[in-house]
Amino acid sequence: MANRDHGDPGGAPSVPPPLRPAADAVRPSAAEESRTIAASANTATLATLTADGDPWASFVTYGLLDGAPVLCVSDLAEHGRNLAADPRASVAIVAPSSASDPLSNGRVTLAGVVERPIGDEPHAAREAHLAAVPAAKYYIDYSDFTVWVLRVRRVRWVGGYGRMGSCSGADYSAAEADPVALQAAGAVAHLNADHAESLLAMARVLGGYLDATTASCTRADRYGLDLRLETERGIAYTRVGYAAPLSSPAELRSAAVELTQRARRG
């Protein structure tokens, strides 16, 4: 039997394409997505190198200093000894999610080198870690713990199946976490509970799926809404964008109203 890849689904279900292009389907950049995921959690998997050059993965906590992960690591731990000997490291962070399929979750890998905070950074790095991990106050000042800052050089973001991207450490540092996505869970739940008809109108008119029969919102960010649809052709996904990017979660309600009005006019 010939090997099968994504180009030959062999009868597996596929996502039906839209019947016409979605309107204003702007998405956050890979750098913005990465900053948002990093800001959404305080735990990660740290990858270091042993003295023999073997990869070593361990569970760690972190805070963020201008986007750079701040680690507080015991010098007695294997990963602490690894960092002291070889500063090359990466952290893998998974966005919080209630999805039944873990591989549909957003995640990001930040790779670079660790350094001890320099100049005016030591106090800011300490406070950044404590803000994210309050329990660290019990050990952060012990003499056998070291605060490290991961200087990000390379970033790989995965937004779930079929959505991914890469960026440089410089682009990651220059980006900002999405102010809406981090606090939109309540608004998304409200849209799904009370505005199903509006979401369906958005999916049909703005999202390009004229044959959609139901629609639910899976995510809101500063640029728009992600929708999951049921259509006559199967399950599909689309994107609808606001008239203009949002600067705070407080603007989400008016943006959703504008989307609904535009969809109904259409």
Secondary structure, DSSP 4 states (H G I P E B T S, - for coil): -----TT--TT---PPPPSSPPSS-----HHHHHHHHHHT-SEEEEEEE-TTS-EEEEEEEEEEETTEEEEEEETTSHHHHHHHH--EEEEEEE-----S-GGGS-EEEEEEEEE---TTHHHHHHHHHHHH-GGGGGTTTSTTEEEEEEEEEEEEEEEETTEEEEEEHHHHHHS---TTGGG-HHHHHHHHHH-HHHHHHIIIIISS-TTEEEEEEEEE-SSEEEEEEEETTEEEEEEEE-SS--SSGGGHHHHHHHHHHHHHH-
